């Protein structure tokens, strides 16, 4: 199967492998795309949010490498208008995920998708939120790749699941959590759990807002977790234990 061609078959995806800035002196390592275990959402943490600008930064001196990387350090990059660039072959092992203490090689096992923008996130004061077009592309990408690789909804992650709390930001993580409810509860289930435990006083309406996040942070603090407002695996497990 040609995974690159399959991804390019989506209307929102264009081929940027030959047009985006690259470092002519470097190449990515290779991986077997058939063995990919899931997808990870990221944000670029800058306001312009262009694929070409981020590729230029990554291929030159940057915070990861003084002499630059081979190119944009993600497989896919989604701009504000929803256009998605295939920046590298799926076979290319980019440095997307970093190392958050998980066993194995995260960059070999997961495909990284970056959304251009400077989004609000845990411990980070952003200036923007993902556009509706970006969120629509995010969902379309996931649905397409989930079917292509035979993944389950539990195989979608945010960079915060790999040790980067501010990434991909609150709104993208709300989308991630809405897709994987069996693992991390739906928004309504979260509200009901926090209400039952005495931390949430609002309506059960499925709208995960600031009051909900404040309740979650207080629960995390009492439970001895990092009070970051991110409903991840440790928080989910602690909620289950507390409710039992």
N, C-alpha and C positions, 0 to 999 in steps of 0.2 A: 504494500500500500504506500502511495506517495502522500504522506501526511501534509506536506506543504501545499500541494494542489488541493487537497480536501479543505484546508483552512481558507485558501484563497477563493474557494467556491462561494463563500459567504459574500453577500452584496456589500457589506460594510468594510471588507478587508481589501487592501491594496498591497501590492508587492513593493516593499521598500528595500529589498536586499541589495539592489544595485544602485539605488539612488540616494540613500541616506549616507551621511559621512562615515568613513571607516578609517582605521589605522592600517596603512598598507604594509606595515612591518609585522603585524601580529595576526594570529588566527585563533579562534576558539577551539577548545578540545571538543571531542565528539562523544555522543551518547547514542544509545539505541532508543529511538522514540517509541518503539513498541512497549518498552518497559516503564514509560512514564506513569506515575501513580496519581497525579492530580494537577490542579491549577492553583496558583497563588496570585492574588490581587495586590498591587502596589500603587503608590502615588508618587509623582515626581517631586513634590515639595517645592515647586517654583511656579510662578504665576502664568508665564507664557504658555507652557504646556504643549510645546510643539515637539514632534518626533525628531525633526532635523536638528533643533537646538539641543535636545538631550543627547542625540547621537554625536554631535560635535563635541559636547562636553566630555562624554564618556571616552571617545576615541583620542582625546588629547589629555594633557595632565589633569588629574582629578583626585577626589578624596580617596579613591581606591588604589590608583596606580599613578606614580609620578611620571611615567612615560606613556600612559594611556592604555586603554583596553582595545581589543580588536574592533569594537563598534558599540552600538547601543546595547546596554547590558540587560536586555529583556528580549524574549522572543517576539512579543507583541506590544504595541504602544497605541493607546486610544486617545486621540485628540478631542478637544471640547465639542467639535461638531459631530462626534460619533465615529469619524473615520478611523479605521484601525489599520496600522501598518504592520505587515509581517517583516520585522526588522532583521531577523536571522533565520536560517534554516532551523526547523524543529530539532534536527540532529546536533545543532551547536549547543554546547554546554556553557551557557552564559553564567555570569556571577550574580544572578538575580536575588536568591534567597539569603545569602550569607549563611552563617552557622549559628543556630539557636539552641544547640544542645541535643538535637534529635539524632538518633542513630542513623548511620548511613550518610550518603552524599546528597544533600537536598537539591543541589543544582543539577545533579544527574537525574533525579527522580521526579522533579516537578517543573512545569512550564510556567514562566513568569509573565504576567500581563501588567503593564504599567499604564496608569491613567494620568494624563497630563493635567496638572493643577496643584494648588497649594491649599489642601483641604484641612479642616479642623479635625484633630485627632487627640488621642490620650496624651496629656501633657504637652500638647502643641497647639499654639494659637494660629490657626490658618487664616487665610483671607478669602477663601472661596469654598464652594461646594461642587461636587460633580454635577455636570449638566444632565438634564433628562436624556439627551442623546447619548451621553457616555453610559448612563445606567442602562439604557436600552441595548446598546452594543454589548455591555458586560453580560447581560442576561442571554443575548443571542449567542455570544461566544461560548458561554458555559454550556448552554443547551446543545450546541453543535459538537463541541469537543467531548462532552459527556457521552454522547451517542457514538462518536468516532472511536473513542478509546474504551468504551464500555465501563466508564466510571459510575460510581454511585454519588448521590448528593453529599455524602460525607467527605468526598475527595476534593471539595472546594475550600480554600483557606484564604485568610488575609495574612499579610506579612507579619502582623502582630502575633500570629500563632507561631512564628519562627523567631520571636525575640525582639521585634521592632514595634513598640507600643503605638507610635503615632501613625503607622502605616497599615492599611491604606486610608485611614480616617473613618469617622463615625458612620457616614452615609453608606459608603461601600461595604463596611462591615455589617450594617443593618441588612443590606441586600444579601450578603453571604449567609448571615444567620437565618434569613427568611427562606433560603434555599435548603439549608441543612437543619430543619427543625427537629428531626428525630434525634439529633445529637446534642443540640444546644437549646432546645425549646423554641416555640414560636413566640412572637411578641406578646400575644394574649396569655400564653402559659407563663411567660416570665412575669408579667404583671400579677397574675393570680398567685404565683409562688411568693413573690415579694410582699403581696398583700397579706397572704396567710401567715407569713413569718413576721409581720408587723413593721416592715420597712417602707412600704408603699401605701399611700393614702388616697390615690387618685382613682379615676375611672378605669374600668377594664374595657378599653376601646381598641387595643392593638396598635396604638400610636406610641412609639418608643421615643419619648421626648426627654427634656432636661430633668423633670421630676422623677422619671423612671431611672435615669442614669445616676441621679443623686442617691436614690434608694439602693441601687446596686452597689455603689461605692461604699455606703455605710455598712451594707451586709459584708462586703469583702473585708472591710477594716475589722469588723467584729470577728469574722471567721479566720483572721490571721493571714489573709491573702494580700497580694499587691492591690491596693485600691485604685485601679486604673480605669474602672468603668467598662472594661471589655469582658463580655460574657464568653469565656473560652472553656477549655476542657476542665480546668481546675475549679472554676466557679461553678460550672454545671454539676460536677461531682459533689461539691460542697453544698449546693442547694438541695440536691437529692438526699444527702445525708441529713441535713437540717430538717427537711420535711418528714423524713421517716421517724 
